[in-house]
Amino acid sequence: MPMREILNKYLEFTEEIREEIRQKYSRELTVMFTDIAGSTQYYEQKGDVEGRAMFQKHNNILFPIIESHNGRIMKTIGDSIMACFENSSDGVVASANMQKALFENNKDGHTEIHIRIGLHIGVSLDETTDAYGTTVNIAARVSSLASADQILVSETTYNEIKQLKNIRFHSHGPRELKGIKDKVSIYEVLWHQNQVPKELMIINTFESTQKKKPIDDELKVYHTGLRQS
């Protein structure tokens, strides 16, 4: 048999396998990534044992919240959590409750834990204990844009949950995500009753101090996101 015929059979068989995988494992998921802000410095200052204990406390607080909102904890990666939800509203409400739980923990004088959260909804390859695909990659990139105590979601996620009661949102506009061709519009979930969007906090600080400091210092505050007390 000529090689071209063998290769054609191979390609046909390969496409059949691809289609079977797509049919069996492709499904729409809301993917969440979290990350502990300042964990590297914490390990450096406190040591490995205290750092690991802090991460365990983080898990003890957050895992039950994710699971109580119908989320599946896929894995932890370093000090990050990857979780998936069948329903985008479950993912966003879980995110808000996670931040609220850590807020209560922190104000009670315990070891402070601050996380950033990102969510994106789309079709993924769902293997029950893990998920793969562009949706997962975008969720991870959205998370990387967030600051401590912040929840960011993609526009597709926002469109699914914008009617949720008792949760406010703020648009951060289109943002470039590493490795993603098109820009993605980003929205901040304002999970705290008196929360002000991060960018407005920076702008307000800029405006209130611009008469007191040289303009070069103020531009540094605005562009780096530093907030002066």
HELIX and SHEET records of a PDB file:
HELIX    1   1 MET A    3  TYR A   25  1                                  23    
HELIX    2   2 SER A   39  LYS A   46  1                                   8    
HELIX    3   3 ASP A   48  SER A   68  1                                  21    
HELIX    4   4 SER A   88  LYS A  107  1                                  20    
HELIX    5   5 THR A  134  LEU A  145  1                                  12    
HELIX    6   6 GLU A  155  ILE A  161  1                                   7    
HELIX    7   7 LYS A  198  THR A  209  1                                  12    
HELIX    8   8 ILE A  215  THR A  224  1                                  10    
SHEET    1   A 5 GLY A  71  ILE A  77  0                                        
SHEET    2   A 5 SER A  80  PHE A  85 -1                                        
SHEET    3   A 5 SER A  26  ILE A  36 -1                                        
SHEET    4   A 5 ILE A 115  ASP A 126 -1                                        
SHEET    5   A 5 ALA A 131  TYR A 132 -1                                        
SHEET    1   B 7 GLY A  71  ILE A  77  0                                        
SHEET    2   B 7 SER A  80  PHE A  85 -1                                        
SHEET    3   B 7 SER A  26  ILE A  36 -1                                        
SHEET    4   B 7 ILE A 115  ASP A 126 -1                                        
SHEET    5   B 7 ILE A 151  SER A 154  1                                        
SHEET    6   B 7 VAL A 184  LEU A 190 -1                                        
SHEET    7   B 7 ARG A 168  ARG A 175 -1                                        
END                                                                             
